[in-house]
Amino acid sequence: TVSTTTTVAAGPEPFDPCTIPKSAVTASGLDVSTERPDFAGITTYPGWKNCAWDGPSDNPWYFLLVQSSINSLDQYLSSPQNVGQVPVQVGLRAAVQHNVSGDGMPLEGCSIALDASGNLIIFILHKIGSKDLLGDPCTEVAKHAEDLQSYLPE
């Protein structure tokens, strides 16, 4: 009797946002002690990784989630849930800012999506629970995206 084993090659892995240096996360004003890999169980979806941090430790009113996927930016932006798309620039990268699905006015969250060497990267900023907004979510997510973009794949 001959037995054979078959090895299935793993597909490409997305960038792991938790590899962004802790010093860069802190310098951007996020609380590195609140780092949460696999926020909301995203790694149960093949081809996705993420990492989340709360905003400033003196008064955290939002969290920042950085998601990475092997999906394309075009695929992501074609979803009907990504409303209010506005072209923006993050460093030298073309990006798209959009409202977080289901948000009313005032917005409770804002996202910026961009391509980084074939990785879809999404910066999602959302207010924490019933905390008051202490700033504009779109301004805050743009600041963090700008601060952290140099640590993404070229």
Summary of the structure (lengths in Angstrom):
residues: 154
radius of gyration: 16.9
end to end distance: 50.5
largest distance: 70.0
contacts: 439
relative contact order: 0.19
helix: 23%
strand: 33%
